[in-house]
């Protein structure tokens, strides 16, 4: 974050993870972007720290920071259909689209947390804020 600020970057798009909020459990439906962080492993804790750094750099330095909580990455339409993948998986195509929308977001976006999943019938991560950036998943169980 500091290197980006010193180099004069205008925006950081940080690859966070579903692991930052995984403690809310699979039985919870539609976890909102502003749900309290709830990591259940060290990896998730590191993602929470990254999100916190983004908040600090946005607040103290005006660096635009968009945190992307990636769901179950590399999910495939016809692939593994385990519960968390069926409710929070994201295909490579949808992931590429979401990151493009983050990079193209208006300059006045100072800090945002967005969820990265494809479109699922039983959506575990709320996509409202992601859609505000123009993200519209092309894949998912709702489209199968």
C-alpha positions in Angstrom: 0.0 0.0 0.0 2.8 2.4 0.9 4.7 1.6 -2.3 1.6 2.3 -4.3 1.0 5.6 -2.5 4.7 6.7 -3.0 4.6 5.7 -6.7 1.5 7.9 -7.2 -1.0 5.2 -7.9 -4.6 6.4 -7.8 -6.2 3.1 -6.9 -5.5 -0.3 -5.3 -7.8 -3.2 -6.0 -7.0 -5.7 -3.2 -7.7 -9.4 -3.6 -9.3 -10.1 -0.3 -11.2 -13.4 0.4 -14.4 -15.0 1.6 -12.2 -16.2 4.4 -12.4 -12.7 6.0 -16.1 -13.4 6.8 -16.3 -17.2 6.6 -17.1 -17.4 10.4 -20.6 -16.2 9.7 -21.3 -19.8 8.6 -22.8 -21.5 5.6 -26.3 -21.3 7.1 -26.3 -17.5 7.0 -27.8 -16.2 3.8 -26.6 -13.1 1.9 -23.8 -11.9 4.1 -23.6 -8.1 3.5 -20.4 -6.2 2.6 -20.5 -4.4 5.9 -20.9 -7.6 8.1 -18.2 -7.6 10.8 -15.0 -9.5 9.8 -15.1 -13.0 11.1 -12.1 -15.0 10.0 -11.8 -18.6 11.0 -8.2 -19.2 10.0 -4.9 -17.3 9.7 -5.4 -16.8 6.0 -8.7 -15.0 6.7 -7.1 -12.9 9.4 -4.4 -11.7 6.9 -7.2 -10.7 4.5 -8.9 -8.7 7.3 -5.6 -6.9 7.9 -5.3 -6.1 4.2 -8.8 -4.7 4.2 -7.9 -2.6 7.3 -4.8 -1.3 5.5 -7.0 -0.2 2.6 -9.3 1.7 4.9 -6.3 3.5 6.5 -4.8 4.5 3.2 -8.1 5.6 1.8 -8.8 7.7 5.0 -5.3 9.1 5.6 -4.0 9.5 2.0 -7.1 9.6 -0.2 -5.9 6.5 -2.1 -8.8 4.8 -3.7 -9.0 1.3 -2.3 -11.4 -1.4 -3.5 -11.4 -4.7 -1.5 -12.6 -7.7 -3.5 -13.7 -10.6 -1.2 -13.3 -13.4 -3.7 -15.6 -16.3 -3.1 -14.6 -19.9 -4.0 -12.2 -19.1 -6.9 -12.0 -21.1 -10.1 -15.5 -22.4 -9.7 -16.8 -24.1 -12.8 -20.4 -24.3 -13.9 -20.3 -28.0 -14.3 -17.6 -28.6 -11.7 -17.5 -29.1 -7.9 -20.9 -28.4 -6.4 -20.1 -28.5 -2.7 -22.2 -26.1 -0.6 -19.8 -23.2 -0.3 -18.9 -23.4 -4.0 -22.6 -23.7 -5.0 -23.4 -20.5 -3.0 -20.2 -18.4 -3.3 -18.1 -19.8 -6.2 -16.9 -17.4 -8.9 -15.8 -18.4 -12.4 -12.7 -17.0 -14.0 -14.8 -15.0 -16.5 -16.9 -13.4 -13.7 -13.8 -12.7 -11.7 -12.1 -11.0 -14.6 -15.2 -8.9 -15.2 -15.4 -7.8 -11.5 -11.8 -6.8 -11.4 -12.2 -4.8 -14.6 -15.3 -3.0 -13.1 -13.1 -2.2 -10.0 -10.4 -0.7 -12.2 -12.9 1.3 -14.2 -14.8 2.6 -11.2 -15.4 6.3 -10.9 -12.5 8.4 -9.5 -14.7 9.4 -6.5 -14.8 5.9 -5.1 -12.5 6.2 -2.1 -13.1 2.9 -0.3 -15.4 0.0 -1.1 -15.7 -3.7 -0.1 -17.2 -5.8 -2.9 -18.1 -9.4 -3.0 -16.8 -11.6 -5.8 -19.2 -14.5 -6.6 -21.0 -15.6 -9.7 -24.8 -15.5 -9.7 -26.2 -18.3 -7.5 -29.7 -19.3 -6.6 -28.7 -19.5 -2.9 -26.3 -16.5 -2.8 -24.1 -16.5 0.3 -22.4 -13.2 -0.3 -24.5 -10.2 -1.2 -23.7 -8.6 -4.5 -25.5 -5.3 -4.1 -22.3 -3.2 -3.8 -20.5 -5.2 -6.5 -23.4 -4.4 -8.9 -23.1 -0.7 -8.0 -19.8 -0.8 -9.9 -21.6 -2.4 -12.9 -20.7 -6.0 -12.2 -23.2 -8.4 -13.6 -22.2 -12.1 -13.3 -22.5 -14.2 -16.4 -22.2 -17.5 -14.7 -23.6 -19.3 -11.6 -26.2 -21.8 -10.5 -29.1 -19.4 -11.1 -28.1 -19.6 -14.8 -27.5 -23.3 -15.1 
